[in-house]
Amino acid sequence: MKLKTSSLISIAICVLMLVIFVQQPAMAYVGPGTGIAALGALIAIIVGVIAALFGFLWFPLKRLMKKRQQAASKDVKEREEERV
């Protein structure tokens, strides 16, 4: 007996729905130390993302602004030398 692809997909969807919606109690204890560790890991991830964004965005912008300031000061010096 050969099953069609559509019937296999419908069986897989039914099994997935059973796994998702039929829940059993876990009978597990999560202590306060685990919660604090999870909170610390979450804070570390957030700080890491912010530091990465800061490093990838701020430092190139800072270098660009420094180059513009140097070019502007160079132009000002050239104009002053032309006046003299």
Secondary structure, DSSP 8 states (H G I E B T S, - for coil): ----HHHHHHHHHHHHHHHHH----------HHHHHHHHHHHHHHHHHHHHHHHHHHHHHHHHHHHHHHHHHHHHHHHHHHHH-
